[in-house]
């Protein structure tokens, strides 16, 4: 089986869309009401006398600000969506830091001010915006606590969850449930699993076992199950069909996990092609406008970084010359976007011809090949400064999976599933794996998983987060 399908008379009862709608609507209200509240404070309190409008002093029409409040409400929701504030959530819990919401508020109002800066015929008070921003930020804090209370109420009412069981081996059921809780946990309330083994294993807290396949029909009749996730292995085709028939007979929704699940990424999307149900794998959100924005950021910030760091790079050049013999810069072939090879540029941090006797080898803690100044450079990521030229040329991006050498790429792609999917985006000076400590002589599997997470969950906000952590995370930097 290689399709995901859901059949139910309750197909349009989407418990996962309800929290999203609530968040969208509440965000719209916060943006709109914050501007109207700021209007009232600006023109109907003592602030009006302290900061009177320019001559002739007058109060703008309230109706014009109602229209403006609706506009900022729509803009705010769109900005939040582009920043990814609706993606990483469980129900009504966004699971993002409050600074991310503050950033979204600032971007929304900056866009509003830029749009109306030279708009004639409308009295646009910038002080009103200045008052509206802290009101909106306060509203977001209040909203966060209200959403937690509302989510608890919805869960207790049985509205937010779909009562679900998973059919398959205990090990596979645990793996599937872990994915569900990580991404869309609010959609499912796991009741337990049906073990595909003839002799079911003992129940445990993580995965209560309700019985074996022969018990499934009675379980569906006796318990209020809304959904069945079929995670049977490829050699259980007859059991899959039998499970589907049980679901249809009891009017229970079902979903089939592809038999290649264990070898596929988390990024998949069902789609009909000429009425043929299929699944699209391997997509990344980095396309279209996002790709343009990312490249623009790369050009802008790499140019600024080169200019700003030029005195530092000159000083490092002198130190390297004084510290050891050999060239200042180190160039090495790496594999980047779409498997294309390029020459990466770094400050030399090891002795000249460090791999002459050992062959390709990763740096380790207290690596004897590292020079005195090289240890300092690698400790604080300063050896990467020349790579801003790679970014400016378009070989790399500021953020992305770190590029590996062809020798290691050929080795890892045979050992690690989906390893080459790292090359779906441009390589980066820094990345999600690096800021989480997976660099140097650490687990390649963990590093690859972090890289794939970045590829499949890219957003501008995630790039900003990684760039910020780059200056504060030095774990395993050697």
C-alpha positions in Angstrom: 0.0 0.0 0.0 1.4 3.4 -0.9 -1.5 5.8 -0.6 -3.0 7.6 2.3 -6.8 7.5 2.3 -9.5 8.5 4.7 -13.1 7.4 4.3 -15.8 8.4 6.8 -19.2 10.0 6.9 -17.6 12.5 9.3 -14.9 13.5 6.8 -15.6 17.2 7.2 -15.4 17.2 11.0 -11.8 18.4 11.0 -10.7 18.7 14.6 -7.3 20.0 13.6 -8.8 23.0 11.6 -10.8 24.3 14.6 -7.7 25.3 16.6 -6.2 27.0 13.5 -9.4 28.9 12.9 -9.5 30.1 16.5 -5.9 31.3 16.4 -6.4 33.1 13.1 -9.5 34.8 14.3 -8.0 35.8 17.7 -4.8 37.1 16.0 -7.0 39.2 13.7 -8.9 40.6 16.7 -5.7 41.5 18.6 -4.3 43.4 15.7 -7.6 45.2 14.9 -8.6 46.0 18.5 -5.0 47.1 19.5 -5.2 49.8 16.8 -8.6 51.0 17.8 -7.6 51.1 21.4 -4.5 53.1 20.5 -6.7 55.5 18.5 -8.9 56.1 21.6 -5.9 56.6 23.9 -4.2 58.9 21.4 -7.1 61.2 20.7 -9.4 60.9 23.8 -7.0 61.0 26.7 -4.5 63.5 28.1 -2.0 62.3 25.5 -3.9 64.5 23.0 -3.0 67.6 24.9 0.6 66.5 25.6 1.2 65.7 21.9 -1.3 67.7 19.9 -1.5 67.0 16.1 0.0 69.6 13.8 -2.1 72.6 12.8 -4.9 72.6 12.4 -5.5 70.2 15.4 -8.3 67.8 14.7 -9.4 64.3 15.5 -9.6 61.8 12.5 -12.8 60.1 11.8 -13.3 56.9 13.8 -14.7 55.0 10.7 -11.4 55.5 8.8 -9.6 53.8 11.7 -12.1 51.0 11.7 -11.2 50.3 8.1 -7.5 50.6 8.9 -7.9 48.2 11.9 -9.4 45.6 9.6 -6.5 46.0 7.2 -3.9 45.6 9.9 -5.7 42.5 11.1 -5.4 40.9 7.7 -1.8 42.0 7.3 -0.9 40.7 10.8 -2.4 37.2 10.1 -0.5 37.0 6.7 2.8 38.0 8.3 2.3 35.5 11.1 1.6 32.8 8.4 4.8 33.7 6.4 6.9 33.6 9.6 5.6 30.1 10.3 3.8 30.9 13.5 0.9 28.6 12.6 3.0 25.6 11.5 4.8 24.4 14.6 1.9 24.0 17.0 -0.1 21.4 18.9 -3.7 22.5 18.9 -3.9 26.1 20.3 -0.3 26.0 21.6 2.0 27.6 19.0 5.1 26.2 20.6 7.1 29.3 19.5 8.9 31.8 21.7 7.0 35.0 22.5 9.8 37.0 20.8 8.6 35.4 17.5 5.2 36.9 17.9 6.7 40.3 18.9 8.8 40.2 15.7 5.6 39.4 13.7 3.8 42.4 15.3 6.7 44.8 14.5 6.9 43.5 10.9 3.2 44.0 10.4 3.2 47.6 11.7 6.3 48.5 9.8 4.6 47.3 6.7 1.6 49.4 7.5 3.6 52.5 8.1 5.6 52.0 4.9 2.4 51.6 2.9 0.7 54.7 4.3 3.7 56.9 4.7 3.1 59.0 1.6 -0.7 58.3 1.3 -2.5 61.6 0.9 -6.0 62.4 2.0 -5.7 60.3 5.2 -4.6 61.5 8.6 -2.3 58.7 9.7 -1.0 59.1 13.2 2.4 57.5 13.8 2.0 58.0 17.5 -1.1 55.8 17.3 1.0 53.0 15.9 3.6 53.5 18.6 0.8 53.0 21.2 -0.7 50.1 19.3 2.4 47.9 19.2 2.8 47.5 23.0 -1.0 46.9 23.3 -0.8 44.2 20.7 2.2 42.6 22.4 0.3 42.6 25.7 -2.7 41.1 23.9 -0.6 38.3 22.6 0.6 37.5 26.1 -3.0 37.4 27.4 -4.0 35.4 24.4 -1.4 32.7 25.1 -2.8 32.1 28.6 -6.4 32.2 27.3 -5.6 29.7 24.5 -4.1 27.3 27.1 -7.3 27.5 29.1 -9.5 27.1 26.0 -7.5 24.1 24.8 -8.0 22.3 28.1 -11.7 23.0 27.9 -11.9 21.7 24.3 -9.9 18.6 25.2 -12.2 17.8 28.2 -15.2 18.3 25.9 -13.8 15.8 23.4 -13.9 18.4 20.7 -10.2 18.8 20.0 -9.2 15.1 19.8 -10.0 12.2 17.5 -10.0 9.0 19.5 -7.5 6.8 17.6 -5.9 3.4 17.6 -2.9 2.2 15.6 -2.7 -1.2 14.0 0.8 -2.7 13.6 3.7 -4.0 15.5 4.4 -2.4 18.9 7.7 -1.0 17.6 6.1 0.6 14.5 3.1 1.9 16.4 5.5 3.6 18.9 7.4 5.2 15.9 4.2 6.4 14.3 2.8 7.8 17.5 6.1 9.7 18.1 5.7 11.4 14.7 2.0 12.2 15.5 2.9 13.9 18.8 5.7 15.8 17.3 3.8 17.3 14.4 0.0 17.0 14.7 -0.5 15.6 18.2 -3.6 17.6 18.8 -5.6 15.8 16.1 -5.3 12.4 17.8 -6.1 11.0 21.3 -4.3 7.7 21.3 -6.4 5.0 22.9 -3.9 2.2 22.2 -2.7 -0.1 19.6 -3.6 -3.4 18.0 -0.6 -5.7 17.9 -0.1 -7.4 14.6 1.8 -10.3 16.3 -0.3 -13.4 17.1 0.6 -13.1 20.7 0.2 -9.4 21.8 2.9 -8.0 24.0 2.1 -6.7 27.5 0.6 -3.2 27.7 2.7 -0.3 28.8 2.1 3.4 29.5 3.6 4.6 26.2 1.5 2.3 24.1 -1.4 0.4 25.7 -2.0 -2.8 23.8 -5.7 -3.5 23.3 -5.4 -6.9 21.7 -4.4 -8.6 18.4 -5.9 -8.4 14.9 -8.6 -10.9 15.7 -9.9 -8.6 18.4 -10.1 -5.5 16.2 -13.7 -6.0 15.0 -15.1 -6.3 18.6 -13.0 -3.3 19.8 -14.4 -1.1 17.0 -17.9 -2.2 18.0 -17.5 -1.8 21.7 -15.4 1.4 22.0 -16.0 4.9 20.6 -13.1 4.9 18.1 -13.1 7.8 15.6 -10.0 6.8 13.6 -7.7 3.9 12.8 -4.2 4.3 11.6 -3.0 1.2 9.7 0.7 0.8 10.1 1.1 -2.8 9.1 4.2 -4.0 7.4 4.2 -5.0 3.6 3.8 -8.7 4.3 0.4 -8.1 5.9 -1.6 -7.2 2.8 -4.6 -9.4 3.7 -4.7 -8.0 7.2 -4.7 -4.5 5.8 -7.7 -5.3 3.6 -9.4 -7.0 6.6 -8.8 -4.0 8.8 -10.2 -1.6 6.1 -13.4 -3.7 5.9 -13.8 -3.6 9.7 -13.5 0.2 9.6 -16.0 0.5 6.8 -18.5 -1.8 8.5 -18.3 0.2 11.7 -18.2 3.7 10.1 -14.8 4.5 11.4 -12.3 6.7 9.6 -9.0 5.0 8.6 -5.6 6.0 7.3 -2.9 3.9 5.7 0.8 4.5 6.4 2.8 3.8 3.3 4.8 0.6 3.4 8.0 2.7 2.7 7.3 4.8 5.7 10.5 3.9 7.5 12.6 5.0 4.5 10.7 8.2 3.7 11.0 11.7 5.0 8.2 13.4 7.0 7.4 15.7 4.2 4.6 14.2 2.2 1.4 15.4 0.6 -1.6 13.5 -0.8 -2.6 14.6 -4.3 -4.9 13.4 -7.1 -3.3 13.3 -10.6 -6.0 12.7 -13.2 -8.3 11.1 -10.5 -5.4 8.8 -9.5 -4.7 9.1 -5.7 -1.0 9.6 -5.1 1.4 11.0 -2.5 4.1 13.6 -3.3 7.2 13.1 -1.2 10.3 15.2 -0.8 8.9 18.7 -1.1 10.5 21.7 0.7 8.8 25.0 1.6 11.8 26.9 0.1 10.4 27.8 -3.3 8.9 30.8 -5.0 8.8 34.0 -3.0 10.6 32.3 -0.1 13.5 31.5 -2.3 13.7 35.1 -3.6 13.6 36.4 0.0 16.3 34.0 1.2 18.6 34.9 -1.7 18.0 38.6 -1.1 18.9 38.1 2.6 22.1 36.2 1.5 23.2 39.0 -0.8 22.4 41.8 1.7 23.8 40.3 4.9 26.9 38.7 3.2 27.8 42.1 1.7 27.4 43.8 5.1 29.3 41.0 6.8 32.3 41.3 4.4 32.5 45.0 4.8 32.0 44.9 8.6 34.5 42.0 9.2 37.2 43.2 6.8 39.4 44.6 9.7 38.9 41.4 11.6 39.8 39.3 8.6 42.9 41.4 8.0 44.0 40.9 11.6 43.4 37.1 11.3 45.4 37.0 8.2 48.4 38.5 10.0 48.0 36.1 12.9 47.9 33.1 10.7 51.1 34.3 8.9 52.9 34.7 12.2 51.6 31.4 13.7 52.5 28.8 11.1 53.8 28.2 7.7 51.4 27.8 4.8 48.7 29.7 3.0 46.3 32.0 4.8 43.2 30.6 3.1 42.1 27.0 2.7 40.1 25.9 -0.3 38.4 22.5 -0.5 35.9 20.9 -2.8 32.5 20.4 -1.3 29.1 19.1 -2.5 26.3 21.7 -2.4 22.8 22.3 -3.9 21.6 19.5 -6.2 24.9 17.7 -5.8 26.9 20.4 -7.5 30.5 20.7 -6.4 32.2 24.0 -5.5 35.3 25.3 -3.8 34.7 26.4 -0.2 36.8 29.2 1.2 38.0 29.2 4.9 40.8 30.5 7.0 43.4 27.8 7.4 43.2 26.5 11.0 45.4 23.4 10.7 48.9 22.8 9.7 49.6 22.8 6.0 48.8 19.5 4.2 47.1 18.2 7.4 45.7 15.2 5.6 48.8 14.2 3.7 49.4 11.1 5.8 45.9 10.4 7.1 43.6 11.0 4.1 40.2 12.6 4.6 39.4 12.9 8.3 37.2 15.0 10.5 38.5 17.3 13.2 38.3 16.0 16.7 38.6 17.4 20.2 42.2 18.6 20.8 43.1 17.7 17.2 46.9 17.8 17.0 46.7 19.1 13.4 45.1 22.3 14.6 47.3 25.3 15.0 47.3 27.6 18.0 45.4 30.4 16.3 43.3 27.7 14.5 41.9 26.5 17.8 40.7 30.0 18.6 39.3 30.5 15.2 37.4 27.2 15.2 36.2 27.8 18.7 34.4 31.0 17.8 33.5 30.1 14.1 35.9 32.8 12.9 37.5 30.4 10.4 34.2 30.5 8.5 34.3 34.3 7.8 35.7 34.0 4.2 32.6 31.9 3.3 30.6 35.1 3.0 32.3 35.3 -0.4 30.9 31.9 -1.2 27.4 33.2 -0.2 27.8 36.3 -2.3 28.8 34.2 -5.3 25.7 32.0 -4.8 27.6 28.8 -4.0 26.2 28.8 -0.5 23.6 30.4 1.7 23.9 32.0 5.2 21.8 29.1 6.6 21.6 25.6 5.4 23.1 22.1 5.8 26.9 22.3 6.1 28.5 21.1 2.8 30.5 17.9 3.0 33.4 16.7 0.9 32.6 14.3 -2.0 34.5 11.5 -0.2 32.1 11.6 2.8 29.0 12.2 0.7 29.7 9.0 -1.3 30.2 7.2 1.9 27.2 8.5 3.9 24.6 8.3 1.1 25.1 4.5 1.1 24.8 4.2 4.8 22.1 6.8 5.8 18.6 6.9 4.3 17.6 10.2 2.7 21.1 11.6 3.2 21.2 13.2 -0.3 18.0 15.1 0.5 20.3 17.6 2.3 21.2 18.8 -1.1 17.7 20.0 -1.9 18.7 23.4 -0.6 21.9 25.4 -0.7 24.6 24.6 1.8 25.0 27.1 4.6 27.7 28.7 6.7 25.7 27.7 9.7 22.8 25.3 10.1 20.2 23.7 12.4 22.5 20.8 13.2 25.5 23.0 14.0 23.6 25.3 16.5 22.3 22.2 18.2 25.8 20.8 18.8 26.0 18.3 15.9 29.2 19.3 14.3 32.7 17.9 14.1 33.2 14.3 15.2 29.6 13.7 16.3 26.8 11.4 15.1 26.3 11.8 11.3 22.8 10.3 11.7 21.7 12.9 14.2 23.3 15.6 12.1 21.4 14.4 9.0 18.1 14.3 10.8 18.6 17.9 11.9 19.5 18.9 8.3 16.4 17.1 7.0 14.3 18.9 9.6 15.6 22.2 8.2 15.0 21.2 4.6 11.4 20.2 5.3 10.5 23.0 7.7 12.3 26.0 6.4 11.0 29.4 7.2 12.4 32.9 7.4 11.9 32.8 11.2 13.8 29.6 11.4 16.7 31.2 9.5 16.7 34.1 11.9 16.6 31.8 14.9 19.6 29.8 13.6 21.6 32.9 12.9 21.0 34.2 16.4 22.0 30.8 18.0 25.1 30.8 15.9 26.5 33.6 18.0 25.5 31.9 21.2 26.1 28.2 20.5 29.7 26.9 20.5 29.1 23.3 21.5 31.5 20.9 19.8 33.3 23.7 18.1 36.8 22.5 17.6 
